[in-house]
């Protein structure tokens, strides 16, 4: 099933739910209150904090800010110039 088909399926399900009941918006809201799960939120927060900590680590003094790659170059001895 493609992503568009899944989106359309979800849209149809939500429309059917909303238009079939008088208190449908409240019913849908009640179903979505606990989403995402507490376990997911804790894991996601931990991963975000780890990523932020890695980004905030200082770069070594010999690497200039903004340099992200190694650039090879040749050194020619003074006698052959």
N, C-alpha and C positions, 0 to 999 in steps of 0.2 A: 504494500500500500504506500503510495507516494505521500509526501508531506502535505500537498494540497488536498488529497483525499481525506487524510486524517483531520485536517483543519475543517473541511466541510462536514465531516461526520460529527465532530465536536460541536460545530455551529448548529447542526440540525438537532442534536441531542439537547443542547441548551435551549433552543427555541421551543422544542416540544415541552420541555420542563417548565419554561417560563409561561407559555401560553395555555398550559393545561390546568393551572391552579390559580386561585385568587391571590394567595400569599406567596407566589412563586419567587419573587426576588428575595424574600426572607428565607425561603427554603433553600435556595441556591447558596445564599450567604452562609447559612448554617452548615451546609455541606463543605464549604471551602474554608471555614474558620481554622481548622487544624492543618491546613496545607501550606507550605510543605511540612513534613513531620519534624518533630523536635530533633530527632537523630540526624536528619538531613541538615537542618539549620546549624547544629553544633559542628558537624563535620565540615560544612561549607565555611563557617566562621574560622575554624582551625586552619583550613587550607589558605584562606585569605590572609590570615595573620602570619602564616609561615612565608607566603609569597612576599608580603610587605616587609618582613624581617630580612629576607634575602636581598630585596632591592635596596634596603637602607644600609646594608653593610658598606663600609668605606672601601673605595678602590685603593689598590696599592699605590704608593707614591710615584712609582715609575710609569704608571699608566695615566695619561691625561684624561680628564672628563670628556666623554663623547667618543673616545676611541673604543671600538668594539671588535676590531679585527687585527690580524697580523699582516703587515705589509713587508714582503721580502724585498731586499735590495742587494746589489752586488758591491763588494768593496774591491777596488782595483789598487794593487800595490803602487807606491809612488814611482818605482823604477820603470814601469811599463807605460806610463802616461806620456 
